[in-house]
Amino acid sequence: MDKGTGTTIKVHHHIDRSKVRILLCDFNAESCQQILALLCQCSYKAAAVWSEREIFDVLNSEGPRTDIILAEVNLIMSNDAHLLRYIMSNEDLQNIPLIILTTEDHDQVSVTLKGLRLGAVDYLVKPLHTNEISSLWMHVQNLG
């Protein structure tokens, strides 16, 4: 227990990243392959999808077994954030941490911020690096 705030601090000592299941959603094939390679290099279980339809299909079949969703900002926020709103309103999916993948493009900043307001837990700026990927497990509430 943290003495001044009354909140419990959760400490993760050793995490087996091979048990963390990540769904990568990126319509850019080159970017997707690079991120997938980093995820595998860090020992995560990763699956990739390239379209909104594929995301819906995978989430409807595998969603509750997914630990983290990494989603490209334009894919997750298209059609007035239809996909993000769907995830946040679905009882089986709303507790899966969703992390937005964005670039330093000025146009994407406001869209990314809107995504965070709508329920995304974090964002990462592409190109990604091993140190960012290796700590993704910290977003997972219950491992095991």
N, C-alpha and C positions, 0 to 999 in steps of 0.2 A: 504494500500500500504506500502510495506517495504521501508523505506526511503533510502537507499544506493544502492539498486539493481534495483528499478523500477518494481519489480514484486509484484503481488498481493498475499497475504497470505490468504488462505482459512481456516477459523476456523469453525470446527464442534462443536456445543454446545451440543446438545442432539441428538443422533442417535438411531432410532428404529431398532435394529439389526434384528428384526423379518421380516423386509422388505428386508434384504440382502439375495439374492439367491446365494448359493455356490454349485458348482459341484465338488465333491470329486472323484478323479480318483486314485485308488490304487488297485493293483492286489493282495495284501496281505490281506486276509480276516480279520485276527485278528487286524492288524494295522488300516484297514479301519473302523472296528467297534469301535475301541477306539477313532479315530479322529471324527467319526460321532457322538459319544456320547458327546464329548467335544463341537462340533458345536451346537448340540441341547441344551446342558447345557447353552450355551451362547446365546440362542434364535435365532440363524440363521435358515433360511429355507435351508435345505441341502438335496442333493440327491447324491447317491453314484453309481459309475460304476466300474467294475472290469477288463474290457478289452479294447483294442484299438478300436475294432468294436463298443462296446457300447458307447464309447466316441464320435465317429463319429456320431452315430445314435442320441444321445442326443443333440449334438451341432447342427446338421442339423435341428432338430425339435424345440429345446428350446434355442439354442445358444444366440440369441439376448436378451432373457429375463434372461440370467445368468449374475450375477454381478461379480463373482470371480470364477476362476478355480484353484483348489488346485490339483496338479498332481504329482504323485510319479515320481522321476527322471528317472528311468529305463523305465517306461511306456511312458512318454512324449518324451524321447530322443532316443527310439529304432528306428531301421531302418534309421539311419542318421537323427534323429530328424524329421522324416516324419510328425508326428502329430503336433509338435510345429510349423514347417514350414507351415503346412496347416492352422493352426489358425492364424498365423501372416500374411498370404497372403489373408485371407478371409475378405472381406470388412465388413461383419456382425459380425465377431468374433474378429478382430484384436485389438479392444479397450477394450476387457475384460481383466482385470489384471490376469495374470497367475503366480501363485506362485508354485515354485518347492518344493516338499517334498523330503528331502534327509536324509542321515545318516552321521555320522562322518567317515565313511569308506573312506580311502584314495583314492580308485579308483573312488568314486563318486564326488570328489572335482572338477576334471577337466571337467567332464561331466556337472556338475551343472554350472560351469563358462561358458561353451559353451552355455548352455541354456539361461543364462542371456544375453550373447552377441546376441543371436538370437531373444530376445524379451521378455523373462520372466521378470517380474518386481521385483521379490524378491525370497527368498528361506527360508524355515524353516527346522530345523534339528529335526528329530524324535529321541526320543519320544517328542511329543508336550505337552504343558502345557496350562492351562486355560488363563494365561495372554497373551500368544502369539495369541491364538485363539480369545480372546475377542477384540483385536485391529485390526482384519482383515478388518473391515469396512473402515478403513482409506485408503485402496487402491481403494475404489470406488469413481469414479469421480462425478456421478450424482445420488443421491439417490432420490427415489420418484417415 
